[in-house]
Amino acid sequence: MATIIRLSRGGRKKRPFYSVVVMDERKRRDGAFIEKLGYYDPCTEPEVVKLDLERVKAWTDQGAKVSDRVASLIGKASA
């Protein structure tokens, strides 16, 4: 199974909240996921990024791809 680490949207209209999840890359954006790795809230000041970097590393070592947006969030979370 090809897996990808990407964002899953939650929240209400015009107030998005995103979960960083591992899922099968063939699933829909908000479909069933395998594991939740953290969250991202762009509506607060400053933006809140909370990630379990150890689990992200474990999944990427197993061959999971990382979306472009999540890659930038990993950079923010590790800084």
mmCIF file of the N, C-alpha and C atoms, coordinates in Angstrom:
data_MODEL
# 
_entry.id   MODEL 
# 
loop_
_atom_site.group_PDB 
_atom_site.id 
_atom_site.type_symbol 
_atom_site.label_atom_id 
_atom_site.label_alt_id 
_atom_site.label_comp_id 
_atom_site.label_asym_id 
_atom_site.label_entity_id 
_atom_site.label_seq_id 
_atom_site.pdbx_PDB_ins_code 
_atom_site.Cartn_x 
_atom_site.Cartn_y 
_atom_site.Cartn_z 
_atom_site.occupancy 
_atom_site.B_iso_or_equiv 
_atom_site.pdbx_formal_charge 
_atom_site.auth_seq_id 
_atom_site.auth_comp_id 
_atom_site.auth_asym_id 
_atom_site.auth_atom_id 
_atom_site.pdbx_PDB_model_num 
ATOM 1   N N  . MET A 1 1  ? 0.847   -1.181 0.000  1.00 0.00 ? 1  MET A N  1 
ATOM 2   C CA . MET A 1 1  ? 0.000   0.000  0.000  1.00 0.00 ? 1  MET A CA 1 
ATOM 3   C C  . MET A 1 1  ? 0.891   1.241  0.000  1.00 0.00 ? 1  MET A C  1 
ATOM 4   N N  . ALA A 1 2  ? 0.635   2.163  -0.914 1.00 0.00 ? 2  ALA A N  1 
ATOM 5   C CA . ALA A 1 2  ? 1.373   3.414  -0.978 1.00 0.00 ? 2  ALA A CA 1 
ATOM 6   C C  . ALA A 1 2  ? 0.747   4.397  0.005  1.00 0.00 ? 2  ALA A C  1 
ATOM 7   N N  . THR A 1 3  ? 1.550   4.909  0.925  1.00 0.00 ? 3  THR A N  1 
ATOM 8   C CA . THR A 1 3  ? 1.036   5.832  1.933  1.00 0.00 ? 3  THR A CA 1 
ATOM 9   C C  . THR A 1 3  ? 1.594   7.227  1.707  1.00 0.00 ? 3  THR A C  1 
ATOM 10  N N  . ILE A 1 4  ? 0.864   8.198  2.204  1.00 0.00 ? 4  ILE A N  1 
ATOM 11  C CA . ILE A 1 4  ? 1.273   9.593  2.087  1.00 0.00 ? 4  ILE A CA 1 
ATOM 12  C C  . ILE A 1 4  ? 0.918   10.313 3.389  1.00 0.00 ? 4  ILE A C  1 
ATOM 13  N N  . ILE A 1 5  ? 1.748   11.264 3.767  1.00 0.00 ? 5  ILE A N  1 
ATOM 14  C CA . ILE A 1 5  ? 1.475   12.111 4.929  1.00 0.00 ? 5  ILE A CA 1 
ATOM 15  C C  . ILE A 1 5  ? 0.945   13.426 4.378  1.00 0.00 ? 5  ILE A C  1 
ATOM 16  N N  . ARG A 1 6  ? -0.305  13.755 4.726  1.00 0.00 ? 6  ARG A N  1 
ATOM 17  C CA . ARG A 1 6  ? -0.924  14.965 4.201  1.00 0.00 ? 6  ARG A CA 1 
ATOM 18  C C  . ARG A 1 6  ? -1.913  15.563 5.189  1.00 0.00 ? 6  ARG A C  1 
ATOM 19  N N  . LEU A 1 7  ? -2.519  16.681 4.791  1.00 0.00 ? 7  LEU A N  1 
ATOM 20  C CA . LEU A 1 7  ? -3.467  17.384 5.648  1.00 0.00 ? 7  LEU A CA 1 
ATOM 21  C C  . LEU A 1 7  ? -4.885  16.886 5.405  1.00 0.00 ? 7  LEU A C  1 
ATOM 22  N N  . SER A 1 8  ? -5.652  16.821 6.477  1.00 0.00 ? 8  SER A N  1 
ATOM 23  C CA . SER A 1 8  ? -7.068  16.503 6.412  1.00 0.00 ? 8  SER A CA 1 
ATOM 24  C C  . SER A 1 8  ? -7.813  17.674 7.037  1.00 0.00 ? 8  SER A C  1 
ATOM 25  N N  . ARG A 1 9  ? -8.763  18.259 6.310  1.00 0.00 ? 9  ARG A N  1 
ATOM 26  C CA . ARG A 1 9  ? -9.413  19.493 6.755  1.00 0.00 ? 9  ARG A CA 1 
ATOM 27  C C  . ARG A 1 9  ? -10.540 19.221 7.729  1.00 0.00 ? 9  ARG A C  1 
ATOM 28  N N  . GLY A 1 10 ? -10.636 20.084 8.706  1.00 0.00 ? 10 GLY A N  1 
ATOM 29  C CA . GLY A 1 10 ? -11.736 20.077 9.657  1.00 0.00 ? 10 GLY A CA 1 
ATOM 30  C C  . GLY A 1 10 ? -12.136 21.517 9.916  1.00 0.00 ? 10 GLY A C  1 
ATOM 31  N N  . GLY A 1 11 ? -12.991 21.736 10.890 1.00 0.00 ? 11 GLY A N  1 
ATOM 32  C CA . GLY A 1 11 ? -13.406 23.098 11.217 1.00 0.00 ? 11 GLY A CA 1 
ATOM 33  C C  . GLY A 1 11 ? -14.636 23.503 10.437 1.00 0.00 ? 11 GLY A C  1 
ATOM 34  N N  . ARG A 1 12 ? -15.056 24.725 10.687 1.00 0.00 ? 12 ARG A N  1 
ATOM 35  C CA . ARG A 1 12 ? -16.263 25.184 10.009 1.00 0.00 ? 12 ARG A CA 1 
ATOM 36  C C  . ARG A 1 12 ? -15.909 26.065 8.811  1.00 0.00 ? 12 ARG A C  1 
ATOM 37  N N  . LYS A 1 13 ? -16.920 26.585 8.167  1.00 0.00 ? 13 LYS A N  1 
ATOM 38  C CA . LYS A 1 13 ? -16.743 27.433 6.996  1.00 0.00 ? 13 LYS A CA 1 
ATOM 39  C C  . LYS A 1 13 ? -15.910 28.668 7.348  1.00 0.00 ? 13 LYS A C  1 
ATOM 40  N N  . LYS A 1 14 ? -14.879 28.916 6.558  1.00 0.00 ? 14 LYS A N  1 
ATOM 41  C CA . LYS A 1 14 ? -13.955 30.047 6.711  1.00 0.00 ? 14 LYS A CA 1 
ATOM 42  C C  . LYS A 1 14 ? -13.124 30.002 7.989  1.00 0.00 ? 14 LYS A C  1 
ATOM 43  N N  . ARG A 1 15 ? -13.127 28.889 8.703  1.00 0.00 ? 15 ARG A N  1 
ATOM 44  C CA . ARG A 1 15 ? -12.300 28.694 9.901  1.00 0.00 ? 15 ARG A CA 1 
ATOM 45  C C  . ARG A 1 15 ? -11.663 27.309 9.837  1.00 0.00 ? 15 ARG A C  1 
ATOM 46  N N  . PRO A 1 16 ? -10.740 27.093 8.894  1.00 0.00 ? 16 PRO A N  1 
ATOM 47  C CA . PRO A 1 16 ? -10.190 25.754 8.718  1.00 0.00 ? 16 PRO A CA 1 
ATOM 48  C C  . PRO A 1 16 ? -9.270  25.332 9.862  1.00 0.00 ? 16 PRO A C  1 
ATOM 49  N N  . PHE A 1 17 ? -9.205  24.048 10.062 1.00 0.00 ? 17 PHE A N  1 
ATOM 50  C CA . PHE A 1 17 ? -8.323  23.415 11.037 1.00 0.00 ? 17 PHE A CA 1 
ATOM 51  C C  . PHE A 1 17 ? -7.873  22.122 10.371 1.00 0.00 ? 17 PHE A C  1 
ATOM 52  N N  . TYR A 1 18 ? -6.586  21.849 10.378 1.00 0.00 ? 18 TYR A N  1 
ATOM 53  C CA . TYR A 1 18 ? -6.074  20.699 9.646  1.00 0.00 ? 18 TYR A CA 1 
ATOM 54  C C  . TYR A 1 18 ? -5.416  19.694 10.575 1.00 0.00 ? 18 TYR A C  1 
ATOM 55  N N  . SER A 1 19 ? -5.650  18.416 10.307 1.00 0.00 ? 19 SER A N  1 
ATOM 56  C CA . SER A 1 19 ? -4.949  17.330 10.982 1.00 0.00 ? 19 SER A CA 1 
ATOM 57  C C  . SER A 1 19 ? -3.893  16.805 10.024 1.00 0.00 ? 19 SER A C  1 
ATOM 58  N N  . VAL A 1 20 ? -2.713  16.517 10.546 1.00 0.00 ? 20 VAL A N  1 
ATOM 59  C CA . VAL A 1 20 ? -1.667  15.896 9.740  1.00 0.00 ? 20 VAL A CA 1 
ATOM 60  C C  . VAL A 1 20 ? -1.814  14.393 9.930  1.00 0.00 ? 20 VAL A C  1 
ATOM 61  N N  . VAL A 1 21 ? -2.116  13.680 8.844  1.00 0.00 ? 21 VAL A N  1 
ATOM 62  C CA . VAL A 1 21 ? -2.443  12.260 8.931  1.00 0.00 ? 21 VAL A CA 1 
ATOM 63  C C  . VAL A 1 21 ? -1.648  11.437 7.922  1.00 0.00 ? 21 VAL A C  1 
ATOM 64  N N  . VAL A 1 22 ? -1.539  10.145 8.232  1.00 0.00 ? 22 VAL A N  1 
ATOM 65  C CA . VAL A 1 22 ? -0.983  9.177  7.292  1.00 0.00 ? 22 VAL A CA 1 
ATOM 66  C C  . VAL A 1 22 ? -2.160  8.418  6.713  1.00 0.00 ? 22 VAL A C  1 
ATOM 67  N N  . MET A 1 23 ? -2.222  8.346  5.381  1.00 0.00 ? 23 MET A N  1 
ATOM 68  C CA . MET A 1 23 ? -3.322  7.630  4.741  1.00 0.00 ? 23 MET A CA 1 
ATOM 69  C C  . MET A 1 23 ? -2.872  7.029  3.426  1.00 0.00 ? 23 MET A C  1 
ATOM 70  N N  . ASP A 1 24 ? -3.673  6.112  2.925  1.00 0.00 ? 24 ASP A N  1 
ATOM 71  C CA . ASP A 1 24 ? -3.457  5.542  1.605  1.00 0.00 ? 24 ASP A CA 1 
ATOM 72  C C  . ASP A 1 24 ? -3.619  6.681  0.605  1.00 0.00 ? 24 ASP A C  1 
ATOM 73  N N  . GLU A 1 25 ? -2.665  6.830  -0.322 1.00 0.00 ? 25 GLU A N  1 
ATOM 74  C CA . GLU A 1 25 ? -2.712  7.974  -1.225 1.00 0.00 ? 25 GLU A CA 1 
ATOM 75  C C  . GLU A 1 25 ? -3.880  7.929  -2.203 1.00 0.00 ? 25 GLU A C  1 
ATOM 76  N N  . ARG A 1 26 ? -4.572  6.805  -2.314 1.00 0.00 ? 26 ARG A N  1 
ATOM 77  C CA . ARG A 1 26 ? -5.732  6.706  -3.202 1.00 0.00 ? 26 ARG A CA 1 
ATOM 78  C C  . ARG A 1 26 ? -7.012  7.190  -2.540 1.00 0.00 ? 26 ARG A C  1 
ATOM 79  N N  . LYS A 1 27 ? -7.005  7.412  -1.238 1.00 0.00 ? 27 LYS A N  1 
ATOM 80  C CA . LYS A 1 27 ? -8.198  7.863  -0.510 1.00 0.00 ? 27 LYS A CA 1 
ATOM 81  C C  . LYS A 1 27 ? -8.441  9.347  -0.729 1.00 0.00 ? 27 LYS A C  1 
ATOM 82  N N  . ARG A 1 28 ? -9.671  9.768  -0.453 1.00 0.00 ? 28 ARG A N  1 
ATOM 83  C CA . ARG A 1 28 ? -10.025 11.185 -0.539 1.00 0.00 ? 28 ARG A CA 1 
ATOM 84  C C  . ARG A 1 28 ? -9.343  11.971 0.578  1.00 0.00 ? 28 ARG A C  1 
ATOM 85  N N  . ARG A 1 29 ? -9.288  13.282 0.439  1.00 0.00 ? 29 ARG A N  1 
ATOM 86  C CA . ARG A 1 29 ? -8.602  14.142 1.406  1.00 0.00 ? 29 ARG A CA 1 
ATOM 87  C C  . ARG A 1 29 ? -9.094  13.934 2.833  1.00 0.00 ? 29 ARG A C  1 
ATOM 88  N N  . ASP A 1 30 ? -10.386 13.852 3.021  1.00 0.00 ? 30 ASP A N  1 
ATOM 89  C CA . ASP A 1 30 ? -10.942 13.715 4.362  1.00 0.00 ? 30 ASP A CA 1 
ATOM 90  C C  . ASP A 1 30 ? -11.429 12.290 4.640  1.00 0.00 ? 30 ASP A C  1 
ATOM 91  N N  . GLY A 1 31 ? -10.897 11.325 3.898  1.00 0.00 ? 31 GLY A N  1 
ATOM 92  C CA . GLY A 1 31 ? -11.284 9.938  4.072  1.00 0.00 ? 31 GLY A CA 1 
ATOM 93  C C  . GLY A 1 31 ? -10.627 9.307  5.290  1.00 0.00 ? 31 GLY A C  1 
ATOM 94  N N  . ALA A 1 32 ? -10.756 7.992  5.384  1.00 0.00 ? 32 ALA A N  1 
ATOM 95  C CA . ALA A 1 32 ? -10.210 7.241  6.518  1.00 0.00 ? 32 ALA A CA 1 
ATOM 96  C C  . ALA A 1 32 ? -8.681  7.321  6.509  1.00 0.00 ? 32 ALA A C  1 
ATOM 97  N N  . PHE A 1 33 ? -8.107  7.525  7.684  1.00 0.00 ? 33 PHE A N  1 
ATOM 98  C CA . PHE A 1 33 ? -6.654  7.615  7.790  1.00 0.00 ? 33 PHE A CA 1 
ATOM 99  C C  . PHE A 1 33 ? -6.121  6.482  8.660  1.00 0.00 ? 33 PHE A C  1 
ATOM 100 N N  . ILE A 1 34 ? -4.810  6.263  8.583  1.00 0.00 ? 34 ILE A N  1 
ATOM 101 C CA . ILE A 1 34 ? -4.156  5.200  9.337  1.00 0.00 ? 34 ILE A CA 1 
ATOM 102 C C  . ILE A 1 34 ? -3.743  5.698  10.713 1.00 0.00 ? 34 ILE A C  1 
ATOM 103 N N  . GLU A 1 35 ? -3.109  6.892  10.751 1.00 0.00 ? 35 GLU A N  1 
ATOM 104 C CA . GLU A 1 35 ? -2.626  7.434  12.018 1.00 0.00 ? 35 GLU A CA 1 
ATOM 105 C C  . GLU A 1 35 ? -2.615  8.956  11.950 1.00 0.00 ? 35 GLU A C  1 
ATOM 106 N N  . LYS A 1 36 ? -2.970  9.602  13.053 1.00 0.00 ? 36 LYS A N  1 
ATOM 107 C CA . LYS A 1 36 ? -2.908  11.053 13.154 1.00 0.00 ? 36 LYS A CA 1 
ATOM 108 C C  . LYS A 1 36 ? -1.563  11.427 13.781 1.00 0.00 ? 36 LYS A C  1 
ATOM 109 N N  . LEU A 1 37 ? -0.827  12.318 13.111 1.00 0.00 ? 37 LEU A N  1 
ATOM 110 C CA . LEU A 1 37 ? 0.513   12.682 13.566 1.00 0.00 ? 37 LEU A CA 1 
ATOM 111 C C  . LEU A 1 37 ? 0.580   14.060 14.212 1.00 0.00 ? 37 LEU A C  1 
ATOM 112 N N  . GLY A 1 38 ? -0.459  14.854 14.079 1.00 0.00 ? 38 GLY A N  1 
ATOM 113 C CA . GLY A 1 38 ? -0.440  16.186 14.668 1.00 0.00 ? 38 GLY A CA 1 
ATOM 114 C C  . GLY A 1 38 ? -1.536  17.045 14.080 1.00 0.00 ? 38 GLY A C  1 
ATOM 115 N N  . TYR A 1 39 ? -1.395  18.363 14.268 1.00 0.00 ? 39 TYR A N  1 
ATOM 116 C CA . TYR A 1 39 ? -2.394  19.285 13.728 1.00 0.00 ? 39 TYR A CA 1 
ATOM 117 C C  . TYR A 1 39 ? -1.757  20.611 13.357 1.00 0.00 ? 39 TYR A C  1 
ATOM 118 N N  . TYR A 1 40 ? -2.512  21.404 12.578 1.00 0.00 ? 40 TYR A N  1 
ATOM 119 C CA . TYR A 1 40 ? -2.079  22.714 12.106 1.00 0.00 ? 40 TYR A CA 1 
ATOM 120 C C  . TYR A 1 40 ? -3.287  23.631 12.131 1.00 0.00 ? 40 TYR A C  1 
ATOM 121 N N  . ASP A 1 41 ? -3.162  24.758 12.834 1.00 0.00 ? 41 ASP A N  1 
ATOM 122 C CA . ASP A 1 41 ? -4.245  25.735 12.926 1.00 0.00 ? 41 ASP A CA 1 
ATOM 123 C C  . ASP A 1 41 ? -3.764  27.061 12.343 1.00 0.00 ? 41 ASP A C  1 
ATOM 124 N N  . PRO A 1 42 ? -4.136  27.368 11.089 1.00 0.00 ? 42 PRO A N  1 
ATOM 125 C CA . PRO A 1 42 ? -3.670  28.601 10.454 1.00 0.00 ? 42 PRO A CA 1 
ATOM 126 C C  . PRO A 1 42 ? -4.432  29.853 10.877 1.00 0.00 ? 42 PRO A C  1 
ATOM 127 N N  . CYS A 1 43 ? -5.533  29.701 11.613 1.00 0.00 ? 43 CYS A N  1 
ATOM 128 C CA . CYS A 1 43 ? -6.387  30.844 11.937 1.00 0.00 ? 43 CYS A CA 1 
ATOM 129 C C  . CYS A 1 43 ? -5.976  31.570 13.214 1.00 0.00 ? 43 CYS A C  1 
ATOM 130 N N  . THR A 1 44 ? -5.072  30.995 13.986 1.00 0.00 ? 44 THR A N  1 
ATOM 131 C CA . THR A 1 44 ? -4.627  31.670 15.202 1.00 0.00 ? 44 THR A CA 1 
ATOM 132 C C  . THR A 1 44 ? -3.424  32.545 14.886 1.00 0.00 ? 44 THR A C  1 
ATOM 133 N N  . GLU A 1 45 ? -3.109  33.436 15.769 1.00 0.00 ? 45 GLU A N  1 
ATOM 134 C CA . GLU A 1 45 ? -1.952  34.313 15.594 1.00 0.00 ? 45 GLU A CA 1 
ATOM 135 C C  . GLU A 1 45 ? -1.025  34.119 16.765 1.00 0.00 ? 45 GLU A C  1 
ATOM 136 N N  . PRO A 1 46 ? 0.127   33.533 16.662 1.00 0.00 ? 46 PRO A N  1 
ATOM 137 C CA . PRO A 1 46 ? 0.745   32.965 15.458 1.00 0.00 ? 46 PRO A CA 1 
ATOM 138 C C  . PRO A 1 46 ? 0.153   31.598 15.132 1.00 0.00 ? 46 PRO A C  1 
ATOM 139 N N  . GLU A 1 47 ? 0.421   31.120 13.921 1.00 0.00 ? 47 GLU A N  1 
ATOM 140 C CA . GLU A 1 47 ? -0.079  29.812 13.491 1.00 0.00 ? 47 GLU A CA 1 
ATOM 141 C C  . GLU A 1 47 ? 0.443   28.718 14.419 1.00 0.00 ? 47 GLU A C  1 
ATOM 142 N N  . VAL A 1 48 ? -0.402  27.752 14.738 1.00 0.00 ? 48 VAL A N  1 
ATOM 143 C CA . VAL A 1 48 ? -0.028  26.667 15.639 1.00 0.00 ? 48 VAL A CA 1 
ATOM 144 C C  . VAL A 1 48 ? 0.270   25.410 14.815 1.00 0.00 ? 48 VAL A C  1 
ATOM 145 N N  . VAL A 1 49 ? 1.470   24.860 15.008 1.00 0.00 ? 49 VAL A N  1 
ATOM 146 C CA . VAL A 1 49 ? 1.863   23.616 14.352 1.00 0.00 ? 49 VAL A CA 1 
ATOM 147 C C  . VAL A 1 49 ? 2.335   22.666 15.426 1.00 0.00 ? 49 VAL A C  1 
ATOM 148 N N  . LYS A 1 50 ? 1.679   21.526 15.557 1.00 0.00 ? 50 LYS A N  1 
ATOM 149 C CA . LYS A 1 50 ? 2.047   20.506 16.545 1.00 0.00 ? 50 LYS A CA 1 
ATOM 150 C C  . LYS A 1 50 ? 2.195   19.193 15.810 1.00 0.00 ? 50 LYS A C  1 
ATOM 151 N N  . LEU A 1 51 ? 3.420   18.646 15.783 1.00 0.00 ? 51 LEU A N  1 
ATOM 152 C CA . LEU A 1 51 ? 3.686   17.395 15.082 1.00 0.00 ? 51 LEU A CA 1 
ATOM 153 C C  . LEU A 1 51 ? 4.512   16.465 15.947 1.00 0.00 ? 51 LEU A C  1 
ATOM 154 N N  . ASP A 1 52 ? 4.262   15.178 15.807 1.00 0.00 ? 52 ASP A N  1 
ATOM 155 C CA . ASP A 1 52 ? 5.093   14.153 16.433 1.00 0.00 ? 52 ASP A CA 1 
ATOM 156 C C  . ASP A 1 52 ? 6.173   13.790 15.411 1.00 0.00 ? 52 ASP A C  1 
ATOM 157 N N  . LEU A 1 53 ? 7.321   14.467 15.499 1.00 0.00 ? 53 LEU A N  1 
ATOM 158 C CA . LEU A 1 53 ? 8.376   14.322 14.501 1.00 0.00 ? 53 LEU A CA 1 
ATOM 159 C C  . LEU A 1 53 ? 8.989   12.923 14.488 1.00 0.00 ? 53 LEU A C  1 
ATOM 160 N N  . GLU A 1 54 ? 8.968   12.235 15.625 1.00 0.00 ? 54 GLU A N  1 
ATOM 161 C CA . GLU A 1 54 ? 9.491   10.860 15.664 1.00 0.00 ? 54 GLU A CA 1 
ATOM 162 C C  . GLU A 1 54 ? 8.633   9.932  14.810 1.00 0.00 ? 54 GLU A C  1 
ATOM 163 N N  . ARG A 1 55 ? 7.309   10.084 14.907 1.00 0.00 ? 55 ARG A N  1 
ATOM 164 C CA . ARG A 1 55 ? 6.406   9.245  14.108 1.00 0.00 ? 55 ARG A CA 1 
ATOM 165 C C  . ARG A 1 55 ? 6.486   9.621  12.626 1.00 0.00 ? 55 ARG A C  1 
ATOM 166 N N  . VAL A 1 56 ? 6.677   10.914 12.323 1.00 0.00 ? 56 VAL A N  1 
ATOM 167 C CA . VAL A 1 56 ? 6.844   11.337 10.930 1.00 0.00 ? 56 VAL A CA 1 
ATOM 168 C C  . VAL A 1 56 ? 8.084   10.660 10.348 1.00 0.00 ? 56 VAL A C  1 
ATOM 169 N N  . LYS A 1 57 ? 9.174   10.670 11.096 1.00 0.00 ? 57 LYS A N  1 
ATOM 170 C CA . LYS A 1 57 ? 10.415  10.028 10.638 1.00 0.00 ? 57 LYS A CA 1 
ATOM 171 C C  . LYS A 1 57 ? 10.205  8.528  10.453 1.00 0.00 ? 57 LYS A C  1 
ATOM 172 N N  . ALA A 1 58 ? 9.508   7.894  11.391 1.00 0.00 ? 58 ALA A N  1 
ATOM 173 C CA . ALA A 1 58 ? 9.256   6.455  11.282 1.00 0.00 ? 58 ALA A CA 1 
ATOM 174 C C  . ALA A 1 58 ? 8.466   6.132  10.009 1.00 0.00 ? 58 ALA A C  1 
ATOM 175 N N  . TRP A 1 59 ? 7.461   6.935  9.693  1.00 0.00 ? 59 TRP A N  1 
ATOM 176 C CA . TRP A 1 59 ? 6.659   6.681  8.495  1.00 0.00 ? 59 TRP A CA 1 
ATOM 177 C C  . TRP A 1 59 ? 7.447   6.944  7.223  1.00 0.00 ? 59 TRP A C  1 
ATOM 178 N N  . THR A 1 60 ? 8.248   8.006  7.206  1.00 0.00 ? 60 THR A N  1 
ATOM 179 C CA . THR A 1 60 ? 9.042   8.273  6.003  1.00 0.00 ? 60 THR A CA 1 
ATOM 180 C C  . THR A 1 60 ? 10.114  7.206  5.811  1.00 0.00 ? 60 THR A C  1 
ATOM 181 N N  . ASP A 1 61 ? 10.641  6.646  6.891  1.00 0.00 ? 61 ASP A N  1 
ATOM 182 C CA . ASP A 1 61 ? 11.588  5.536  6.776  1.00 0.00 ? 61 ASP A CA 1 
ATOM 183 C C  . ASP A 1 61 ? 10.931  4.289  6.190  1.00 0.00 ? 61 ASP A C  1 
ATOM 184 N N  . GLN A 1 62 ? 9.634   4.138  6.418  1.00 0.00 ? 62 GLN A N  1 
ATOM 185 C CA . GLN A 1 62 ? 8.890   3.001  5.864  1.00 0.00 ? 62 GLN A CA 1 
ATOM 186 C C  . GLN A 1 62 ? 8.443   3.244  4.421  1.00 0.00 ? 62 GLN A C  1 
ATOM 187 N N  . GLY A 1 63 ? 8.732   4.435  3.891  1.00 0.00 ? 63 GLY A N  1 
ATOM 188 C CA . GLY A 1 63 ? 8.431   4.715  2.491  1.00 0.00 ? 63 GLY A CA 1 
ATOM 189 C C  . GLY A 1 63 ? 7.266   5.641  2.244  1.00 0.00 ? 63 GLY A C  1 
ATOM 190 N N  . ALA A 1 64 ? 6.715   6.251  3.274  1.00 0.00 ? 64 ALA A N  1 
ATOM 191 C CA . ALA A 1 64 ? 5.597   7.173  3.077  1.00 0.00 ? 64 ALA A CA 1 
ATOM 192 C C  . ALA A 1 64 ? 6.095   8.459  2.420  1.00 0.00 ? 64 ALA A C  1 
ATOM 193 N N  . LYS A 1 65 ? 5.326   8.952  1.453  1.00 0.00 ? 65 LYS A N  1 
ATOM 194 C CA . LYS A 1 65 ? 5.643   10.230 0.818  1.00 0.00 ? 65 LYS A CA 1 
ATOM 195 C C  . LYS A 1 65 ? 5.103   11.350 1.701  1.00 0.00 ? 65 LYS A C  1 
ATOM 196 N N  . VAL A 1 66 ? 5.652   12.542 1.530  1.00 0.00 ? 66 VAL A N  1 
ATOM 197 C CA . VAL A 1 66 ? 5.201   13.709 2.284  1.00 0.00 ? 66 VAL A CA 1 
ATOM 198 C C  . VAL A 1 66 ? 4.709   14.750 1.288  1.00 0.00 ? 66 VAL A C  1 
ATOM 199 N N  . SER A 1 67 ? 3.519   15.304 1.521  1.00 0.00 ? 67 SER A N  1 
ATOM 200 C CA . SER A 1 67 ? 3.006   16.343 0.629  1.00 0.00 ? 67 SER A CA 1 
ATOM 201 C C  . SER A 1 67 ? 3.841   17.609 0.787  1.00 0.00 ? 67 SER A C  1 
ATOM 202 N N  . ASP A 1 68 ? 3.752   18.498 -0.201 1.00 0.00 ? 68 ASP A N  1 
ATOM 203 C CA . ASP A 1 68 ? 4.547   19.732 -0.177 1.00 0.00 ? 68 ASP A CA 1 
ATOM 204 C C  . ASP A 1 68 ? 4.218   20.593 1.034  1.00 0.00 ? 68 ASP A C  1 
ATOM 205 N N  . ARG A 1 69 ? 2.950   20.736 1.334  1.00 0.00 ? 69 ARG A N  1 
ATOM 206 C CA . ARG A 1 69 ? 2.533   21.576 2.461  1.00 0.00 ? 69 ARG A CA 1 
ATOM 207 C C  . ARG A 1 69 ? 2.996   20.989 3.794  1.00 0.00 ? 69 ARG A C  1 
ATOM 208 N N  . VAL A 1 70 ? 2.889   19.690 3.946  1.00 0.00 ? 70 VAL A N  1 
ATOM 209 C CA . VAL A 1 70 ? 3.333   19.049 5.187  1.00 0.00 ? 70 VAL A CA 1 
ATOM 210 C C  . VAL A 1 70 ? 4.851   19.167 5.327  1.00 0.00 ? 70 VAL A C  1 
ATOM 211 N N  . ALA A 1 71 ? 5.580   19.095 4.214  1.00 0.00 ? 71 ALA A N  1 
ATOM 212 C CA . ALA A 1 71 ? 7.036   19.258 4.272  1.00 0.00 ? 71 ALA A CA 1 
ATOM 213 C C  . ALA A 1 71 ? 7.407   20.634 4.823  1.00 0.00 ? 71 ALA A C  1 
ATOM 214 N N  . SER A 1 72 ? 6.673   21.670 4.424  1.00 0.00 ? 72 SER A N  1 
ATOM 215 C CA . SER A 1 72 ? 6.947   23.003 4.962  1.00 0.00 ? 72 SER A CA 1 
ATOM 216 C C  . SER A 1 72 ? 6.561   23.094 6.426  1.00 0.00 ? 72 SER A C  1 
ATOM 217 N N  . LEU A 1 73 ? 5.502   22.393 6.846  1.00 0.00 ? 73 LEU A N  1 
ATOM 218 C CA . LEU A 1 73 ? 5.103   22.394 8.255  1.00 0.00 ? 73 LEU A CA 1 
ATOM 219 C C  . LEU A 1 73 ? 6.116   21.653 9.116  1.00 0.00 ? 73 LEU A C  1 
ATOM 220 N N  . ILE A 1 74 ? 6.730   20.605 8.575  1.00 0.00 ? 74 ILE A N  1 
ATOM 221 C CA . ILE A 1 74 ? 7.769   19.890 9.319  1.00 0.00 ? 74 ILE A CA 1 
ATOM 222 C C  . ILE A 1 74 ? 8.944   20.818 9.574  1.00 0.00 ? 74 ILE A C  1 
ATOM 223 N N  . GLY A 1 75 ? 9.274   21.638 8.598  1.00 0.00 ? 75 GLY A N  1 
ATOM 224 C CA . GLY A 1 75 ? 10.336  22.626 8.780  1.00 0.00 ? 75 GLY A CA 1 
ATOM 225 C C  . GLY A 1 75 ? 10.007  23.622 9.877  1.00 0.00 ? 75 GLY A C  1 
ATOM 226 N N  . LYS A 1 76 ? 8.745   24.074 9.926  1.00 0.00 ? 76 LYS A N  1 
ATOM 227 C CA . LYS A 1 76 ? 8.329   25.005 10.975 1.00 0.00 ? 76 LYS A CA 1 
ATOM 228 C C  . LYS A 1 76 ? 8.332   24.346 12.361 1.00 0.00 ? 76 LYS A C  1 
ATOM 229 N N  . ALA A 1 77 ? 7.892   23.097 12.409 1.00 0.00 ? 77 ALA A N  1 
ATOM 230 C CA . ALA A 1 77 ? 7.789   22.398 13.689 1.00 0.00 ? 77 ALA A CA 1 
ATOM 231 C C  . ALA A 1 77 ? 9.163   22.058 14.267 1.00 0.00 ? 77 ALA A C  1 
ATOM 232 N N  . SER A 1 78 ? 10.120  21.774 13.401 1.00 0.00 ? 78 SER A N  1 
ATOM 233 C CA . SER A 1 78 ? 11.450  21.411 13.888 1.00 0.00 ? 78 SER A CA 1 
ATOM 234 C C  . SER A 1 78 ? 12.294  22.630 14.245 1.00 0.00 ? 78 SER A C  1 
ATOM 235 N N  . ALA A 1 79 ? 11.884  23.798 13.798 1.00 0.00 ? 79 ALA A N  1 
ATOM 236 C CA . ALA A 1 79 ? 12.643  25.029 14.113 1.00 0.00 ? 79 ALA A CA 1 
ATOM 237 C C  . ALA A 1 79 ? 12.347  25.550 15.489 1.00 0.00 ? 79 ALA A C  1 
# 
